[in-house]
Amino acid sequence: MAKPNYQFEKRKRDLEKKAKKEEKKLRKKQASETPEMPEAAHSDAAT
C-alpha cells in the first residue's frame, strides 16, 4: 500500500484556505463599494 503524501494534502488545504480568504476579501470589498439599503428598496417597490 502506498504511503500518504502529507505535503500534498497540506498544500491543497492551504490553497483552499487562500482561495476562500481571497473570495471573502472580494465580497467585503464589493459590499463596501455598494452599500445596500433594504428599507429604500422596499419603499420604491411599493410605489
Secondary structure by P-SEA (a helix, b strand, c coil): cccccaaaaaaaaaaaaaaaaaaaaaaaaaaaaccccaaaaaaaaac
